[in-house]
Amino acid sequence: MSLKVVILAAGKGTRMKSSMPKVLHCVANKPMVEHVVDAASSLGAQKTVLVVGHGADQVRATVTRKVEYVEQTEQLGTGHAVQQALPLLEPNDTVLIAYGDVPLTNPETFKQLIDDVTDTNIALLTVIMQDPTGYGRIVRDTAGNVQAIVEQKDATEAQLKICEGNTGILAARASALTELLGKIDNNNVQEEYYLTDIFELAVSQGMTITTHQPEHEWETAGVNSRQQMAELERIYQRTQAEKLMTAGVTLRDPARIDVRGNITVGQDSIIDVNCVFEGDVTIGESVIIGSNCFISNATIAAGTVIKANTVIEDSIVGENCTLGPFARLRPGAELTENAHIGNFVEIKKATIGKGSKVNHLSYVGDSTIGEGVNIGAGTITCNYDGANKHQTIIEDGVFIGSCTQLVAPVKIGKEAVIGAGSTITKEVAAGQLAFTRAPVKTVDNWPRPVKKKK
């Protein structure tokens, strides 16, 4: 028997006030539906089916994982939505029904349902709530067995007092879903085919319903407005902060960190406020990250200090480096151990060797910098000729004076010295001093300009 996951993602989300389908709005910089698809993948699902409707083409264009699609052309209810997916299922499949606008359900919670499914049992995720307004109520008999689910608009006054709500998340055999969904009708206030109607039918046919509760109520929280989406964003970020602190990381303020991808941080590292991490980020032990840093798809080795307001994208930083404040590593930057990148320095597609320094107001792009190099303030590698990029090679021990322009392609040999203010357009051999300067001209008794009176 194989696991198939059906994700309902056809709703418009009117309260979002958006031209974009609701399920494509992001939590942690990832579309909500992709959170659910990723959870399905982690469970080992052999097939994931997205039931799409409003904005179907946008959903297809956005979801990156391999899924199959069926379209619900008319919004006739959740039961009708699941029916659209039935042709893609085999009778013996175990089917998990999930929702594209409920992004934070833990895969372990899904697994509890899946493990409970038999030919004669349906597993249902319910939640006890102080205020279950809007949720279908779980109706049980005196022995505690589930008898039915009643939607709020169809509930009696007594049923409205029930605090156990239906999350809509369930697992069942495909054969059972096919049989039960074929018997439901739309004789209700909404005139829709409710997925919840299958439970009363199942009980009447001698099937059993087992229920599970999530560890956290927010695992079942759906998004219908931007306010609810913002609430889930904070919940998600707090859980990421808790994981980091449990792993031995110091967060100056756990409420002011955003993780928008996958992050691993070594123990005894310290992260200051307002830092954002995107994509896949790996940070070693005893790293110090100052406030307001943005780090995306990067590896930071142990002992490195990243000062405030530094941006690192698609780069590798070796051990015991120092960056910032206000430094930027663009894609392809690679720093070897003990490198120093200072304030208002930009590195792009360049390797900086062991112990080398680019400390002030410089740009180094498409370059290979050796060990023990010192690059003075205001130095620029002129790597782009308007059509193509060219390489600059600076070998070990070179000293580059301030305000130098290195016009690529160019090579500076070992231990060479470039005088400040030079424009270097050809190779400088090892050990040479190179400089280009116009002679200084002076004018005696030069009358300084005076501001004109108005």
N, C-alpha and C positions, 0 to 999 in steps of 0.2 A: 504494500500500500504506500502510495506517495503522498507528499504534502503539497497542496496547492493553496495559494493565498489569493483571495478576491478582495480588492480594495475599491470601495465605492468613492468615486471622485467626480461625480457628474454635476454637483450643485453649483449654482451661480454665486451664492454668497452676497445677497443684495445689501446686507448691512455693512459690508466691507467698503461700499461706495467706490468700486473699482471696475475698470474695463478688463482686468485680469481675473481669470478663474480663482476662486478662493484658495484652492489647494496649492496654488503656485506662490502664494505669499510665504515669506520666509520666517523661520525661526532659526536663530544662529546662522544666518546667511545661507540657509538651505531650504528649498521649497518644502512645505509641510509634507506633501505627498512623498517626497524622497526620503524623509525620515522613516515613513512607514514601509516604503520599498526596501530600504536598507535593513530594517528590522526583519522583514520577510526573508531577505537574503541570508541574514545571520542564522536563521532557523533552518537553513538548508532546503528551502522550498524549491521543488522541481519546476514550478511554474508560478508566476505572479501575473494576475490579470487585473488590469485597471479598467473599471467601468467609467467611461467618460461621457460627458454630455456638453454642458456649456463650455465653450472655449476648448473643445476637444483637440483642435489642431495646435493650440498653444501648449497644451499639456504634452502632446506627442513630441513637440519640438524641444521641450524643456527637460523632460525626464531622461537622465543619462544612462541608467541601468537598463538591462535587457528585460523587457516586460511585453506582455501581449495586451491588446486593447480590444474592447467591445464598446459600442456606443449605445447609450440610452437616449434615443432621439426625443422621447416624450418623458417628462418628469412625472412618473406615475407612482412613485413611492419606492421605499427600500426593497420591498419584496420583488417588485418588478425589476429593479436594478440588478439584483442577484440573478434573476431568471435569465438576463442577457448573457451572463457568464457561463451558464450551465452547459452549453454545447462544447465548451473548451475543457470540460471536466470528465473524468472517468468515474463510473459508479463506485468503485472501491476507494477513491481518493478521500483522504482526510482534508477537509476544506476549512480554512480559517477565514472568517469575514472580518475585515478591518475597515477603517475609514481614513480617507486622505486628509481630513481636517482634524484628526486626533493624532498629533505628531509625537507624543512623548511616552507612549506605552512601552514599558520595558519588555524586551524579547522574552525574559523569563516568565513574565505574566502571560504572554501568548502561549508559551510552552506548557504551562499548567493546563490550559484549555485543551491543547492538542493531545496531551497525554491521556486525557479523560475520555476521549471519543471512542465509542464502540458502535456496532451496528444498531444498537438499541438505546444509545445514550447521546444526548446533545450537551455540550459544555457551554456555559454562559458566564460572562463576566458582569457582575453587578457591583454596585457601590452604595454604601450607607452614607446618607447625606443629611445634614441638618435641614437644608432647604432643597428638596428634590424638584422644585418647580421646573417644568419643561421636560422632565424625564418620564418615560413610561414606568409604571409601578409594577413590582414583582408581587404577584398574588400567590400566596402559599396556603396549603390546607393546615389543619390543626396539628399534623405531624411534621410540618415544616417543609413538605414537598412542594416544588414549584408546580402551580396549576395553569398559570397564564401570565401574560404581560398585558397591561392595559395602558394605552396611551393617555396622556394627561387630558386631552380634549374629550376623551370618551369615558373618563373615570367618574365613578360615583363619589359622593362626599367622603364616604368611609375609605375608599381606595386612595383618595388624595392624601389621606393622613399617613399612608405607608411611606417610610423613609428609605426603603431599599429601591434604588433606581436601576433601570436597565441602561447599560452602556452601549448596547447594540453590537458589541464585540462577541463573537461566538465561534464555536468549532463544531463541525458535524460531518458525517459521511455525505458525499455528493449524492448518493442514491436517496438518502433521507430528505435532503434539500429538494431534490427533483420531485419526489412524491408529494411532500408537504406544500411546496410552493404552487404546485398544480391545483391545490384545493382551496387556496385562500381567495377571498373576494375583497371588493372595495366598499363594502357596506359600512361606512364609518363617516364621521364628521368631515374628514379631509377628502373623502372619496379616493383614497389611495390604497395600494396594495402594501400593507404593512408586513415587513419581515417578522415582526413580533408575533403575528397571528399564528406562526407555525408552532408555537409552544403549546398552546391549548390543544391544537390538533394532534401534536405528538403525544401528549398525555392521554388523550382519548383513544389513541391507538396502542397504548400500553408501553410507550417509550418513557424513559426517565430523563430528568433534567438535573444536571449537577451544576453548582455555581461556585465561582471563585471570586475573591476580592483582591484588588490590586494592593500592593504595599503602600502606595501613595494615591490619594484621591486624584491628584493632578494627572496621573497616567491616563485617565479616561476623559480629561477635559478637551472639549472640542472648541474650535474657533469660529465664531460668527461675526466678530467685529474686530477692529484694530485694537480696541482696548483689551479684549481677551487675548489677542495675539501678543500684546506687550506684556501681559501678566505671565503668559507661558514663557516668553523670552527670559524674564527675570528668574522664573523657577528653573529653567534649563541652566542658566548661568550660575545660579547658586549651587546646583548639583555638581557642576564642573569644578567650582571653587572648593567644594567639600572634598571631592576626589583628590585634588591637588594637595590640600592641606593634610589629608590622611596619608598621602605619600611622602610627607616630610617637607613640603614647600611652605615658605612663609609668604602670605599675602597681606600686604599692608592694610588693605580693605577688601574683604571678600565680595562686597557689593559692587566693587568697581573694577571688574575684570570681565572681558568678553572672550569666550572661546568659540570660534566659528569653524570648527573642524576637529582634527585629532591632535592632541597634544600630550607629550610625555616630558615630564620635568624631573630631574634628579633631586635627591634630598639635599637639604640645606641651601637650596636656591631661594632667592628673595625677589618677589615681583611687587613693584610699587603700583600706585593707583592708575586707573584709566589706560591700561594696556590691552591691546586687541591682538588676538592670535587667530590666523586664518589658515585653512588648508592643513597640511601635515607639518607639524612643528616638533622637533626633538631638541630638548635643552638638557645639558649635562648637569652634574653636581656643582654646587657652590657658585652658580651663576647669579649675578646681580643685575636686575633689569630696572632701570629708572622709570619714572612716570611718563605717561603719554607716548609709549612706544607702540609701533605697529610691526608685527612680525608675521610673515606669510611664507609657508612652504620653505622652511629653513632649518638648518641644523646648527646648533650653538654648542660648542664643546665646553668642558668643565673649566671653571675658574674665570670665565670671561666677564667683563663688566660692560654693560650697555647703558650708557647715560641717557638722560631724559630726551624725549622727542626724537628718537632715532627710528628710522624706517629700514626694515630688512625684508627683501623679497627674493625668493628663489635663490638663496645664497647659502654658503657654507662658511662657518666661522670656527677657527681652530681654538685650541686651549689658551687660556690666559691672555686673550686679546682685550683691547679697550676700544670702545666705539662711542662717538658722540661727545657732547650733546649735539643734536641737530645734524647727525650724519645720515647718509642714505646709501644702502647697498642695493643696487638694482640687480635684476636677474643675471646670473652667471658670475657674480662676485665670489671669490674664494680667498679667505684670509688664513694664512698659516699661523702657527702659534706665536704669541707675543707680538702680533702686529698691532699697530695703533692707527686708528682712523678717527680724526678729530672733528671739530665743529665745522659745520657747513662744508663737508667733504662728500663728494659723490663718487662711487665706484660702480662701474658697469662692465660685466664680462671681462673681468681682470683678476689675475692671481697676485696676491700681495705676499711676499716671502717672509720668512721667520725674522721677527724683530724689526721689520721695516715700518716706517712712519709716514703717514700722510696726514698731517695734523691740522691744517687750516685752509679753508676756502679754496679747495682744489678739486679738479675733475680728472679722474683716471679711467679711461675706457679702452676696451680692446687691447689690453696690455698684459705683459708678463713682467712682474717686478721681483727682483731677486731678494736675497737676504741682506739685512743691515742697510737698507737704502733709506735715505732721508729725502723726502720731497717737500720743498719749501712752500710757503703760503702762496696761493694764487696761481699755482702751476696747472697747466691744461695740456692734456694729450689731445692733439687735434686729429682725431681718428676718422673723420668723415669728410670726404671731398665733394659732397653734394650728390654723389651717386653710389659710392662704395665705402665700406669700412676698411681701415688699415691698422696693422699691428704696430705697437710700440714695445720694444724690449729694453728693459733696464736691468743690467746685470748687478751682481753682488757689490755692496759697498759703495755704490754711487751716491754722490751728494748733488741734489738739484737745487739751485738757488731759487729764491722767491720770484714769482711773476714770470716764470719761464713757459714758453710755448714749445712743445715737442711735436713737430709736424710729421705725422706718420705717412708712410712706413719709415721708421727710424730705429736705430739701435745705439744704446749707450753702453760702452764696455766697462768692465770691472774697474772699480776705484776711480772712475772718471769724476770730474767736478764740472758742473755747469754753472757759470756765473749768473747772478740774479739779473732778471730782465732780458734774458736772451730768447731768441727765436732760433731753434735748432732744426735744420732741414736736411741734414745729412749725418751719417754715422760718426760717432765720436769713439775713438779707440780707447782701449784700456789705459787707465792712468793719465789720460790727457785732461787738460783744462780747456774748456770751450766757452766762449762768450761772444755775444754780438751786441755792440752798443754804439750808438751814434755819439760823436764827440759832444761834450757839453759846451754850449755857447752862452756867453753872458753879455748883458747890456748894462753899462754904467748909467746911473742917474735916470733910470727909466721911470717915467711918471705913471704912478698907479691910477687906474680908473677911479673916478669919484662919482658917487650916486648923484644924479641930477635932482635938483629941487623941484618939487611939484608946484 
